[in-house]
């Protein structure tokens, strides 16, 4: 379970340097934007969930001139940062938790980049968002998959084995595989009788390289994406030092260590059953 208050504080505190470290998140955003541009639809009313510092927001404004854009983010520091760094005409920024908010408009596009992994009620929130789509509206989102930071998780497991530790010590939250995420989306569609909803999905991998595990952990911390779970076990510093040593030993490539990002993309559209969807 994600502690939303902790999440807000961490993202707010790191808003000013977020863009410097969020390289993979930008690639994910570019993939979403490229896909919705390929639909050829001139979107008029757009909801962005988790706007952050406005990377995707800027692209939406550029490519869909004249569209009304509502951009939501849970972290007040992120909202302050985006307002201070871009022209906000025709954009309504709302600071709030989309899982708790009540919205009553209909949107022809709901888009979200690297945000769904922070939801505690994925089924409920997916249902809410789909109900906000107009007759042929699109829900398009990216999130992180099960193999994200696999090197760190494996280093934790190796350290636990080495030190013969039986208690549950986690490197961070777990993510869904693409298949699991697709099943959740299908369940939401079936349960709510969204009969004219079609879906497509895509999985990609990105890699970053660092001078060492400590630099990698620092980069995660500087975008506010470190562990925000409730009931998180406190980890002994000696354990972490051993994790770092194993990571630096086992995942070295050309004098740098690798960090894997498993990126998932889901595209859902309300449309007539005799129409076919455009693949990613």
N, C-alpha and C positions, 0 to 999 in steps of 0.2 A: 504494500500500500504506500503510495507516494504521499509524503507530507507536503501539502500545498503551500503552507506558510514558509517552510524551509526553501521550497522551490522558488517562491517569489523573492525571498531575500537574496538567494544566490544569483539568480539571473539579473536582478536589479543592481546588485553590487558589481557585476561584471559587464554591464551593458556597454560601457565605453570602449572596452577592448574586445568585445565579442567578435566583431568583423575580422579582426586580425587573426583570430584562431579558428574561426568557423569555416574552414576551406571546403570540407566535405559537404557541409550543410548548403553551401552556395551551389555546388555541383548538383545536389539533389533538387534545389530550387530551379536551376536551369532546365533540368529534365522535365519537371512539371510544366513549366512555362512553355517549353518547346511542344509538349504534347497538346496542351489546350489551344495553342496557336494553330496546330495542324487540324483542329476540328473545323476551322473556318467560320466559327460562330463569333459574332460581334456581341460579346456579353455586355449586358446593361446594368445588372445589379449583382455585385460580387461581395461575398463574405470571405474574409481571410481569417483563419483560426491560427493563432500563434504567430503574429506578424514580426515579433522580435525587433530588430533594428531596421526593418523595412526593405530587406534585399528583394524579396518577392513582391512586396508592395510597389516598389519603384517599377519593376517590370510590368506589373499589371496596369499601372497608370500609363506607362509608355505605350503598351500594345493595345490597350482597350480605352482609347481616348473618349471621354464623355461618359464612361461608365461610373455609376455610383459605387464606391468602394467602402465597405465597413471592415475595419481591421481591429481584431481583438487580440489582446495579450494579457496574461495573468500578472506579469511583473511591471509595476509602475515605473521602474527604472528604464525598462525597454521602451515603454510608451514615451517617456520624457526624451530618450535618446533619438527616437525616430522623428518626433516632432521638431527637435532641434536641428536635424540634419537633412530634412527634405521639405519641399513645398507641399503643404497639406491641403491645398484646394481640392474639393470634391472627394475628400477622404474623411470619414468619421472614425476616429480612434476611440476604442472603448477598453478600459482597463478592467478585466474581470476574468473569472474562470468559466470557460465555455460550458463546462459540465454542470454549472450551477445557474447560468444565465437563462433568462426567458426572452426569447426573440420571437417577434410575431410577423416579420416580413417574409416574403418569398424571394428566393435568389435563383438566378440562372446558372451561377457558378459558386460553389463553396470549395475553397482550396486551402490546404494546410501543409506546410513543409516542416518536417522533423519535429512534430509536436505530439502526435498520437501516442507516443511511448510514455507520456506523462499522465495519461488518463487512468483514473481508477475505476471508471464505469464504462468500459469501451462499448459494450452492447447498447447500454442506455444512451450514450452520447451519439453513437452512430445512428440510432433510431431517430433521435432528436434532429440531427443534421439532415437526414434524408427527408424528414417531414417538412423541412424548410425549403426544399427544392421546388421549383415550379414544374410545369408539366413535362418539359424536356430538359430539366436542369441536370447539372453535372456536379458530382462530388469527386474531387481528385486530391489524394494525399500521399505523402511519403512518411516513412518512419524507419526505425532501425530494426534489423532482423536478428535472429537467434545467434548468428556467428559474429556479431559485432564484438570487438575487443576479445576475440577468442584467445589471443596470446596471454592476456591478463588473467582470464578465467583459468586457463591451463596452468599458468604459473602459480595461481592460488592452490589449485588441486595438487600440484607437485609438491608445494611447500607443506600442505597438510599431510601428504603421504610421508614426506621426509621426516616431519616432526611428530608423526603418529597422532595427529589431532583428529578426534572424532566429531567434535561439535561443529555446528553449521556456521562456517565462516565464508561469507560471500564477497566476491569482487564488486558486486553492484547488482542492480535489478536485472532480471531475466527478460528477454524479448521473445516475441513470437517468431516462428518460422513462417515462410510465405504460405505454406499449406495451412498452417493453423490460422493465420490471419484471414485467408480466403474462406475457411470454414466458418469463422465468426461472422464475416460479412454475409455469407449465404444464409446463416441461421437468422440473422437480423431481418433479411429480406423475406424469408419464409414465414417467420414468426409474426411479422407485421403485415403480411399479405401485400407486399410491394410487388404486384404482379408484373409490372412493366419495367422492372429494374434489371439492367444488364451490367456485367462486371468484367473487367480485364485487370490483369496484374503482371508485374514485372519485378525481377530481382537483379540487382547489380552489386558489384564489389568495388570498393575504392580502398587504397592503401596510403597511409602516411608513414613517413620515416623520421626518426628522431635520433639525437645523439645518445640517448639512453632512456631507460624506463622512467626515470625521474622527470625528464623533459616531457615525455608523453603524458604522465600524470598531471604535470603542471598545465599543459595545454587544455586538458579536460576541465581542470579546475577553473581556468581563466574564462571559459565560456559558461560557467555555472552548471555544468552537466555532471558534476560528481554526485555521488550517492545521496538521494533525498528521501530514502525510504524511512518509514516508521519502524521502531523496534529494531534498529540496526545494531548488531553486536559490535562492541568496541574491540578494535584489533590491536594487539600488542605491537609496539614499534619494532621489536626484534623480528616478528613475523613478517612485517612489511619489508624490512631490509632483506630478508631471505627471498621474498617474492621478487624484489627488484634485481637481486643477484641472478636468480634463475632466469628471469625475463631477459636480462642483458646477455646471458650466456646462450640461451636457446633460440632466440629470435633475432640474431644478428645477421644482417645482410649488407655487405660492402661497408662495414664499419658503422652501420646505423641499425637501429632496431625497428621492426615493422609493427604497425597497428592496423588491424583489419576493420573496415566498416562494411557491414552487410546491409545494403539499402533496399527497402521494399517500397513499391509504388502500386497504388490501387486506384482504379478509375471506375466510377459507377455512374450510370446515366439512366434517367427515366426516359423511355422512348417506346415507340410502337414495336411490337414483337416481330414484325416482318422486316424491320431494319436491322442492319448489322453494324457492329461497332468497329471503330478504327483501332487497331492494335498499337501498343507503344512501339 
